[in-house]
Amino acid sequence: MLRRKAAEDAFSEVMKLLSQFCSQFTSKQRADIVAAVSERAPPKTKKSVAGEIAPKYWLPHTGETWSGRGRMPRAFAAYEGSAAHKQWKAKNPNDRFPKFPG
């Protein structure tokens, strides 16, 4: 019961801070907030079945995956043109996108 009250108080404080500063956050900061509060875990790899290819890349902020084959999904194309991708690429010059953790 005490923990629930503390969680409610923390939620109120977080919502207050978000309403005050949300317009000042960068898109990277917003994506980090979404990832932090998201209950979605990174997708798990599926065992390869005939015609199914395991993902090679993923976007941590959306959870979308891509095998690296075929046409690039729109989410990856959009990410590739973003400032967040440029920052990530500066740290990982030999990789095209973040590797799928699986």
Backbone bond lengths (Angstrom), bond angles and torsions (degrees), N, CA, C in turn:
res aa  C-N    CA-C-N  psi(-1)  N-CA   C-N-CA  omega(-1)  CA-C   N-CA-C  phi
1 M - - - 1.438 - - 1.533 111.14 -
2 L 1.316 116.70 -43.20 1.453 121.91 179.27 1.531 110.41 -65.06
3 R 1.316 115.69 -39.67 1.472 120.84 179.30 1.530 110.60 -65.29
4 R 1.323 116.49 -38.69 1.467 120.51 179.24 1.530 110.25 -63.34
5 K 1.322 116.87 -42.23 1.468 121.02 178.61 1.527 110.28 -63.58
6 A 1.327 116.58 -42.43 1.467 120.44 177.91 1.530 110.30 -62.21
7 A 1.329 117.12 -39.24 1.459 121.22 178.70 1.529 110.64 -65.64
8 E 1.317 117.25 -40.56 1.464 121.01 177.70 1.526 110.83 -63.69
9 D 1.325 117.06 -42.14 1.463 121.14 178.01 1.533 110.93 -64.51
10 A 1.321 116.35 -42.40 1.460 120.74 179.00 1.530 110.30 -64.00
11 F 1.330 116.83 -41.83 1.461 120.98 178.46 1.525 110.33 -60.17
12 S 1.317 116.89 -45.68 1.471 120.94 179.02 1.527 111.04 -59.25
13 E 1.319 115.90 -42.79 1.467 120.42 -179.99 1.528 111.23 -65.91
14 V 1.324 116.80 -42.56 1.471 121.11 179.03 1.522 110.08 -62.49
15 M 1.323 117.42 -45.67 1.464 121.21 -179.69 1.529 110.80 -63.03
16 K 1.321 116.77 -38.61 1.470 120.83 177.87 1.530 109.91 -62.78
17 L 1.332 116.81 -46.67 1.464 120.91 -179.76 1.523 111.46 -64.84
18 L 1.330 116.67 -40.97 1.469 119.85 178.82 1.528 110.79 -62.19
19 S 1.328 117.15 -42.43 1.466 119.34 -179.29 1.529 110.91 -66.12
20 Q 1.315 117.67 -31.20 1.465 120.75 -179.49 1.529 112.15 -77.29
21 F 1.340 117.76 -39.20 1.458 120.74 -168.90 1.522 115.69 -115.33
22 C 1.322 117.90 -1.32 1.464 121.08 -174.61 1.526 112.46 -55.45
23 S 1.303 117.62 -40.80 1.465 120.46 -177.87 1.530 111.96 -67.49
24 Q 1.323 118.26 -16.50 1.462 122.06 -178.80 1.528 113.27 -91.86
25 F 1.343 117.23 -12.02 1.465 121.05 -177.14 1.518 111.29 -73.85
26 T 1.322 115.87 145.11 1.458 121.14 173.29 1.528 108.63 -79.28
27 S 1.319 116.66 167.55 1.471 119.36 178.91 1.527 110.48 -63.53
28 K 1.317 117.90 -33.30 1.468 121.55 177.43 1.527 110.03 -65.06
29 Q 1.322 116.62 -43.90 1.458 120.35 179.19 1.525 111.01 -64.00
30 R 1.321 116.77 -39.78 1.468 120.35 177.32 1.518 110.89 -63.79
31 A 1.333 116.70 -42.42 1.465 120.38 178.38 1.526 110.73 -64.08
32 D 1.334 117.18 -38.04 1.464 121.11 177.59 1.526 111.10 -64.06
33 I 1.336 116.51 -38.86 1.462 120.15 177.88 1.524 110.05 -65.05
34 V 1.323 116.62 -45.27 1.466 120.67 179.09 1.525 110.29 -60.27
35 A 1.325 116.73 -43.76 1.466 120.34 -179.97 1.525 111.11 -65.54
36 A 1.318 116.66 -36.66 1.462 120.07 -178.21 1.528 112.13 -69.11
37 V 1.312 117.59 -36.04 1.460 119.91 -177.69 1.522 113.23 -94.82
38 S 1.312 116.26 -9.00 1.461 120.21 -179.54 1.519 110.21 -70.47
39 E 1.306 116.12 135.70 1.452 120.69 177.67 1.523 111.02 -88.21
40 R 1.317 115.52 -3.30 1.456 120.06 179.96 1.515 109.70 -76.77
41 A 1.282 115.94 128.93 1.465 121.24 174.15 1.525 107.22 -89.28
42 P 1.327 118.03 160.60 1.459 118.86 175.57 1.522 109.68 -57.32
43 P 1.314 116.84 140.30 1.459 118.88 -178.75 1.519 111.84 -59.57
44 K 1.305 115.74 143.50 1.458 120.69 179.33 1.518 109.07 -85.37
45 T 1.302 115.10 151.63 1.455 118.44 178.59 1.519 109.48 -72.35
46 K 1.304 114.04 144.53 1.447 119.79 176.22 1.515 107.31 -97.98
47 K 1.301 115.57 149.14 1.451 118.74 175.40 1.522 107.49 -69.08
48 S 1.296 115.46 136.73 1.452 119.15 -178.32 1.520 111.30 -64.09
49 V 1.290 113.07 128.99 1.453 121.76 173.96 1.517 104.54 -115.16
50 A 1.305 117.26 158.79 1.461 120.06 -179.65 1.528 109.22 -49.87
51 G 1.321 117.71 124.12 1.451 122.55 178.57 1.515 114.37 87.38
52 E 1.307 118.70 -5.34 1.464 121.81 -179.35 1.524 109.15 -111.30
53 I 1.313 116.03 129.94 1.463 121.32 -176.41 1.526 108.79 -113.45
54 A 1.314 116.30 133.63 1.471 120.96 179.02 1.529 109.52 -66.10
55 P 1.331 117.47 145.02 1.463 120.26 179.87 1.523 112.14 -67.59
56 K 1.314 114.83 146.27 1.457 121.48 178.72 1.538 110.47 -108.04
57 Y 1.337 116.36 -36.08 1.463 121.97 -178.12 1.522 109.79 -121.40
58 W 1.352 115.03 157.15 1.464 119.24 173.51 1.515 109.55 -151.61
59 L 1.313 114.92 156.34 1.454 121.85 177.05 1.524 107.62 -104.91
60 P 1.328 118.05 109.53 1.468 121.04 -175.54 1.530 113.76 -57.90
61 H 1.321 117.57 -34.44 1.463 119.62 -176.59 1.522 113.30 -75.96
62 T 1.342 118.69 -19.84 1.470 120.49 178.41 1.520 112.51 -117.78
63 G 1.325 116.96 -22.40 1.454 120.87 -177.39 1.518 112.89 83.38
64 E 1.323 117.78 1.65 1.463 121.04 -179.36 1.527 109.96 -71.62
65 T 1.330 115.86 143.49 1.460 120.95 -178.96 1.525 110.36 -120.73
66 W 1.332 114.40 162.48 1.466 121.39 178.05 1.515 107.56 -151.82
67 S 1.316 116.49 138.73 1.458 121.15 -178.88 1.522 112.12 -78.44
68 G 1.320 116.97 -14.23 1.465 120.00 -176.52 1.513 111.64 89.98
69 R 1.306 116.03 -0.74 1.470 121.29 178.67 1.515 109.18 -109.93
70 G 1.310 114.30 153.83 1.459 118.48 177.84 1.511 111.77 74.24
71 R 1.308 113.75 -168.21 1.454 120.24 -177.73 1.532 110.81 -68.27
72 M 1.312 115.96 138.38 1.459 121.67 -179.21 1.531 109.44 -68.36
73 P 1.338 118.12 130.08 1.470 120.35 176.99 1.530 111.40 -61.21
74 R 1.308 116.16 152.28 1.472 121.30 -178.39 1.521 112.30 -58.53
75 A 1.312 117.26 -37.85 1.469 120.05 -179.14 1.527 110.57 -62.03
76 F 1.325 117.05 -38.22 1.458 120.48 178.80 1.530 110.85 -70.96
77 A 1.324 116.76 -38.84 1.464 120.06 177.88 1.527 110.22 -64.04
78 A 1.327 116.67 -40.90 1.463 120.35 178.56 1.520 110.46 -65.99
79 Y 1.322 116.68 -42.69 1.469 120.90 179.24 1.524 110.70 -63.75
80 E 1.330 116.10 -38.38 1.464 120.47 -178.03 1.529 111.41 -61.49
81 G 1.312 117.77 -29.20 1.456 120.93 179.73 1.519 114.06 -92.46
82 S 1.313 117.62 2.65 1.468 120.41 -174.77 1.531 112.61 -89.67
83 A 1.315 114.41 163.14 1.466 120.44 176.28 1.526 110.49 -67.27
84 A 1.336 116.73 -33.61 1.466 120.50 178.99 1.527 110.61 -62.10
85 H 1.337 116.65 -39.02 1.471 119.93 178.52 1.527 110.45 -67.82
86 K 1.313 116.78 -39.11 1.469 119.85 179.23 1.527 110.89 -62.32
87 Q 1.337 116.51 -40.41 1.466 120.25 177.54 1.523 110.23 -66.03
88 W 1.331 116.60 -44.56 1.467 120.72 179.25 1.524 110.10 -63.39
89 K 1.335 116.99 -42.32 1.472 122.24 -178.02 1.533 110.69 -64.37
90 A 1.333 116.99 -33.60 1.462 120.08 178.12 1.525 110.89 -63.59
91 K 1.332 116.78 -32.79 1.463 121.63 178.94 1.524 112.26 -85.75
92 N 1.331 117.40 -21.78 1.471 122.90 -176.69 1.525 109.75 -131.19
93 P 1.332 118.26 66.70 1.469 120.01 -173.06 1.531 114.56 -65.41
94 N 1.316 118.89 -20.93 1.461 120.65 -177.20 1.519 113.79 -93.54
95 D 1.333 117.72 -1.59 1.462 121.77 -178.61 1.519 109.78 -111.74
96 R 1.325 116.16 146.35 1.449 120.44 179.27 1.533 111.93 -81.33
97 F 1.343 115.50 -46.08 1.455 123.98 178.71 1.527 107.93 -141.70
98 P 1.346 117.10 167.96 1.469 118.70 175.30 1.529 110.84 -59.54
99 K 1.327 116.40 135.85 1.475 121.34 179.73 1.518 110.27 -71.03
100 F 1.320 115.93 146.45 1.456 121.87 178.35 1.529 108.10 -71.06
101 P 1.346 117.97 127.75 1.471 120.24 -177.26 1.529 112.15 -82.63
102 G 1.268 117.70 73.78 1.450 116.93 -178.79 1.426 114.23 -159.81
